Amino acid sequence: MKNLIEISKIVTKKKVRKIEIFDDHSLKHKNSKFNEFYEALMAGKFKNDRDAANFLYGCSPTDDKYRQLKSRFRKRLLNTLFFLDVNLPATSSYDRAYFSCNKDWTLVKILLSNHADNTAAALARQILTTALKFKFADVIVNCSRILRRYAANTGDEKGYEVYDQYSKQFQNVLDAEIRSEELYQRVIMNYHKPIGKASELTERIDTYCDALVGLSEIYDSPIVIYNMYLVWTYRYEMLHDYSAMLEVCNKAENYIGENPTYYQDEKLATFQMKKMSAYLHLQDWRNGKINAEKCLQSFPEGSETWFVFMEYYLLLAIHTGNFINAVAIHHRATNLSKFKKLPAKVREKWNIYDIYLNYIIESVGESNPVLQTHKRKNFRLSRFLNDPILYPKDQRIFTIHLVIAQILFFIEKKSFNAVSERVDRLKSYANRQLKKEDYFRLIQFIRLLQQLVKADYQPENLSNTQKYYDRLVEQPFFYRGLITELEIIPFEKLWNHILKRLKPVGVMN
């Protein structure tokens, strides 16, 4: 009762008239500008403030009406964060506990700032109990410092020593976690750089890996151990040692399985995704499919993670020639109602996959009657071939992939003048707009197409192609989720496929 009295006094003095949040009740008032703003924002109707201001008031974004609404809208959104429902089935116990601890820690600080020390200490003890169970080192240190001070002020010597010990012990753990985060972040910061520019990281990552192993041997912290496994995974990925990469991912999964208290959806998904990437690069359809079907049950169907995983699954099917499976995977993803809510860039990528699948059906379906039955009826080839295809600069790779797809279809039709026009367009991109370090493999493939034009589409007349082909083999396909690295069909395989389609019927391979 003492604590309730303490809290009531604070609320009585400083309470607000109304707590403005977005909840189910408030969102039922459809005539509210706040709700109009919220619904339009969720529907993806705004790209910038100008769009929002024009939609809501028909004014410019500098107008006071819009600026005031936006400010109050932002405040209401932030208020709502304190009332998020973390008890959803998909949320792990670890994540729920960490959110609750930090939310309650905010209350502790509010209580302390209003001199409600007894209530603050009581709440801090509750938080500490949870934090010790899940080994939240940062929360343990924060609570221990508060409780140590409270014990000193109340003359509780025994309590003081307990909290002092927690503070010192977990401060060391926290320092180790911070160090492990730093090493992981240094890897991530350089991970997506082109292969040539990432050489410095390749040299240093061994040191990072050794340091993380040392930290994990001293400190039993899930954060340190997760970061250790992650950095080792990235190390082997950069070395293209995918078998070792799989081994590390399996060890990480075993750790997660043996320590359910520290289970986090995001961490498990990361390792499962890395395994899928390894199977893709190893061209291991059998084990990749087993892994995919198992892991897809772990993610909520239609979640962002689910769609990314499906993309790797689709690419694995295409790259390994399992085209009927590829069509089924594509159909499963794009027919989901949540597909329409994906960002436009992601949907466009799936559309490009669809076009390539239609090409595959047309070019190899003659020898696979089952595959032929999957031809998409609403695909208008003539419309696609007449499409000028031009995406924004940041999506230029989409333009290139679709121009290549046009080339493939025109080769099937023996429309070589149209092929030549599009190869000239690709040549222009390769010479002027594609950076060699970012698009090395793509440039080599375009050079091969240029030689094909010079040979008048007669494979037996080809010359000067071996060096370009060797470069593709020497720097193999490497996809980390970047659209600059995307190859729907690996370029060396695609080149060999083109040569095969150009050989007259009856000519042996």
N, C-alpha and C positions, 0 to 999 in steps of 0.2 A: 504493500500500500504506500510505503514511503516513496518508492520510485514513481508510482502513478501520480502522487501529489506533486512531485518535482517536475514531471513532464507537463502536467496540467497547468502549472503556473507559467511555464514558458509559452505554451500554446495560447493561453488567455491573453498574455501581453502582446504576442507578436503574430497571431493568426491572421490569415488573409480572408477576405470575404468569400472568395470562390477559387477553387483549384481548377485551372484551365488545362484539360488534357483531352486527348482523342481516345474515347472509349466507344463501345458499341452503342451506348445510349446517345452520346453527343453526335455520332455520325448518322443518326436517324433523321436529324434535322437537315433535310436536303436543301433548304433555302439559304442556309448559312454560307457566307463567303468563305469561311474557313473550310467547310466541308467541300465546297466547290473547288477550292484550291487543292485540297487533299486528294480528291477523286481524280482530278485532271493530272496531278503530279504522278499518281500511281498508274494512270493509264498511259504515261509516257508522252503526254501532249506538249510538254515544254522542253526546249533545248537550252533556253536561256531566259534571263529576266524580261527581255523584250517580248518574247512569246507569252509569258505569264501575265505581264501587265496588260497587253492587248486583249488577251482572253478574258481577264477578270473585269477590267474597267474600260478597255478601249483607249488606254492612255500609254504614255511612255514610261519606262522603268524608273525615271527620276521623279515622277509625280508623287506628291506626298501621300495620296490615298494608297498607292501600291506599296510604297516604302513602309508605311505604318502597318499595313496588313502583313507584309512579309516579316517584319520584326516580331509582331505578336504571334504570327503563325510559327515562327522558329522557336519562340519561347514555349509555346504550347507543345510542340513536338519534343523539346528537351524535357519538359515536365513529364511527358508520357513515358520517357525512358525509365523513370523511377518505378513505373507500375507494369513493366513488361511481364508477360506470363512465361516464366522459365520452367514451368512444370509440364511442358509439352512432352509427349512420348519420345520425340526424336532428340531431346536434350539429355546429355549424359549427366550422371550424378555429380561428376567432377565439375562440369561447367555450371550446373545449378548451384552447387555449393560455393564456387568462386564468386559468382554473381551476387549471391545472398550475403556472403561475407563482406564484399566491398560496399554493397548497399547499406548494410548495417554499420560498417565502419564510418560511412558518411554521417550516420545518425550519432555515432560516438563523438565525432568532431563537433557536431552541432550542439550536443549536450554539454560538452566541455566548454565551448565558447559561451554558453549560457550558465556556467558554474553549477551544472547538475552533475557533480563529480560521482556521487554514489550510483546514480543510474547509469552513467557512462561506464563505470567500472564493472557493474553487473552485466551490461551488454557486451563489454569487451571480453569478459570471461566466457560467455557463450560463443562468441566468435572464435576465440582461441581454441576452444574444444574442437570445433569443426575444422579449423585451420590445421591443427595438429594431426587430425585423422587423414587429411588429404595432402599434408606437407606443403601448405602454401607459405613458403618461407617469408615472403614480403608481408603477408598479413600477420604471421606469428611475431615478427620483429616489431611491427607497429603496435600490436596489442600488448606485447610484453613490456614495451617501454611505458605505455600508459599505466599498466597494472603495477609495474615496478615503482613508478612515481606515486601511485595511490597507496601502495603498501608503505612506502617511506613516510608519507604524510599521516598515515594512520598508525604508525608504529608497529606494523606487521613484519617483524624481522624474518620469520620463516617464509612468508609469502614473497618478501623482497628477494630472497636468495633463489627461490624457484623461478621467478620471472627474470631475474638477472641471468640465470643459467640459460633459459630459453633464448633470451636476447642475444647472448654471446654465441651460443651454438648455431642458431639459425641466421645470425648475421654472416657467419662464415659460409653457410649454405647459400645465402642470398648473393654473396660476392661471387661464388662459383657459378650460380645461375646467370648472373649478369655477364660474367666472362664467357660462358657458353653461348649466350645470346649474341654477344659481340662477334664471336667467331662465326656463328651461323649467319649473321647479318652480313659479314664481310664476303661470305660465299655468295649469298643471294644478290648482293649489290653488283657482283661481277658475272653472275651465272648466265644471264641472258645476253651478254655481249657476244658479238661474232667470234667464231672459234679463234681467229688470229689475235684478236684483242684480249682474249681471256687467258693468254699464255702466262701472264704474271700470276693469276689465280692458280693455274695448274701447278706452278712451282711452289706456291705457298700452302696449298691445301693439305699437303702431307703433314706439315707442321701443325696445322689446325686440328687435323684428325688425331694426331698423337696427343696434343694438349687436351682434347676432349676425352680421350680414353683415360688419361691421368686423372682428370676431374671426376669422371664417373666411378673410378676405383676408390676415390676418397669420400665422395658425397653421394648418398643414396637419395638423389633428387630426380623425380620424373622429368623435370625440365632439362636438367643436364643430360640425362640418358636419351631423351627424345632428340635433343640437339646433336648429340654424338652420332646417333643412327642416321639422322638426316644428312649431316655433313659427309659421313662415309658413303651414303647413297649417292650424293652429288659427285663425290670424288670418282667413284667407279663409273658413273654415267659419263663424266667428262673424259675418262680414259677409254670409253667404249667397251669396258669390261662388264658386259651385261649379266654374265653368269655370277660374278662376284656381287653385282648390284642386287640380284635376286636373293642371294644368300643373306645380305645385310637386311633387306626388307623382310625376309622370313624371320630373322632374329628379332627385328623390331615388332613384328606381329606376335611372336611368342611372348615377348616382354609384356605387350599389351594384354594378351590373354592371361598371363600369370599374375598380372596386377590390375584386376578389374576396378579397384578403387580409383586408379588414375586414368581410367579409360576416357578418351576424348574422340568424338566422331571425326573431327578435323584431322587429327594425327593419323588415325587408322586409314582414312580416305587418302591421305598423302602417300602413305606407303603402298597402299593397294594400287593407286594410280601409277606410281613409279614401277611397280611390278608389271603393269599393263604396258608401260612404255618399254620396259626391257623385253617383253615378249614380242612387241612390235618390231624392235630393232633386231631381235634374234630370228624373226620370221617364224616363230614357234606358234602355229595356229592351235595345235592340240592343247597345250598347257595354257595358252592365252585364253582360249574359249572356256576351259574349266575355271580359270581364275575369274573371268568376266561374269559368268553365270552365278558364281558363288558371291562375288563382291556386289553385284547389282542388287542383291537382296539386302545389303547393308545400308543402302542409300534410299531415302524417300524418292519414290518414282516421280520424275519430273523436276527434281531439284537441280540446281546449277551443277553440283558435283555429278549427278546422274547423267546429265547430258554430256559433260566433258568425258566421262568414262565411256559413254556410248560412242563418242567420236573416235577414241582410241580403238575401241572394239571394231568399229566400221573400217578404219584404216588397216587394222590387222587382217581383217577378212579380205579386203581388196588386195593388199600387198602380197598375200599368200595365195591368191587365186581362188579363194572360196567365195565366188561371186553370188551364189544363191543365198548364202548366209549374209553377205553384205547387203543385198536387197532387203532381206528380212529385217536386219538391224536398222537400216534406214527407215523402213516403213514403220517399225515399232517406235522410233524416236519422233518422226515427223507427224505421225497420226495422233500423238498424245495432245490433249487439249492445251496443256501448258506450253507446248512448243510455240504457239502464237505469241506468248508473252516474253519470249526470249528477246534479247537485244537484236536490233536489225542486222548488225554485222555477223552475229552468230547464225541467224536464220539464213543469211546470204551464203555463208559457208556450206550449210547443209544443202542449199539449192544447187551449189556447184557440184557437190558430191552426187546429187541426183542426176545432173547432166552427164557426168562421167559414167555413172551406172547405166544410163541409157545408151551411151556409146559402147560400153562393154557388152551389153545385151545385143546390140546391133552387129558388132564385129566378131564376137565369138559365139553368139547364140545359135548360129547355123550348125555348130557341132554339139550344141547342148540344148535339146528341145525343152527341157524343164526350165532352163534359164530364159528361153525365148518367151515362155508363157508369162513372164513377169514384166514384160515391156509395158511402160506406162502409157496409157491410152491418151492422156491429155497433154503429152509432151509434143509440142509443135516444132518439129525440126526446122522447117523452112523459116519460121519466125526467128528461131535462135540463130540460124546461119546468116540472116539478114540484119541481126542486131549489131549496131556499131560498137557496143560494149565499151563503156567508159565509166570507171568508178572514180571517186575522189582520190587525191594523191596518197592519202594514208592507207588506201585499200587497192593500190595499184596492182598488187599481187593477184587480186581477184580478176582484174582485167586480163592479166597475162594468162592465168589458168584457163579462162574462158576462150581466149584467142587460140590457145593450144587445143582446146576441145573442138573449136571450129575447124582447125587444121585436120584433126583426126577424122571428123565427119566428112570433110571434103576429100580426104585421101580415099575414104570408102567409096565416094561417088566418082573418083578419078577426075575431080575438078581441080586440076593442078594450077591453073591460073589463079584461082581463089586462094589456093595454098600459098603460092608465091607472094601474093599481096600481104597475107597475114604474117608470113615469115619476115618480110621486109619491116613490118610494124614491130615485130619482136626484136629484130636487129637494131632498130632505132632505140628501143628501150635498153637493150644490152649495152649499146655504145654510149648512151647519154645519161641514162637515169638510174641504172642499177649499179649500186656499189659492189665492187668485186668481193669485198670481205663479207658482205651481207648475203649476196646472191651468187656465190661462186658456182654451185652446182647448176643452177638455172641458166647461167651464162654459158656454161659448157654445153648444155642441152640445146640452147639456141644456136650455138656455133655448129652443132651437128646438123640441125635443120637447114642451116645456110648451105652446108656442103651437099645436102640432099637436093636442094634447088639447083645448085651448080651441076649436079650429076643428072639433071633432068629426070629425077625420080626413078632412076635406074640403079638399084643397089650394086650391080656389078661394075658400074662406072664410078662408084664413090672413091674419093681419095682424100688424104689429109684428115681423116676422121679418128684415127687411132689415138692421137694425143689427147683429143677432147674426151674420148671414151675412157681412156686411162685415168684422166683427172677425176672423172666421176667415180671410178672404182677406188682410187687412192683416197678420196675424201668422201666416205660413204654417207648415205642418208642419215641425218641427225635432226630429230624433231623434238623440241622442248615446249611445244604449244604455241610457238610464235608463227604468225601467218607468213613471215618471210621464209620460214623453213618448210612450209607445207608442200608435200608432194603427194597428190592423190594416188598416183602410180609412180613408184621410184623411177627417176629419169633414165637410168640405164635399162631398166625393164621396158619402159615405154619406147625407147629407141629400138630395142630388139623387136618389140611388137610391131612397130611401124615398118621395119625392114621385112618382117614376115608377111605383112599385109600387102606389100608392094611386089613380092615375088609372084611371078605368073603361076597359075594353077598347074600342078604337076612337077614344079621345080622342087628338088629335095632341099631340106635345110642344111 
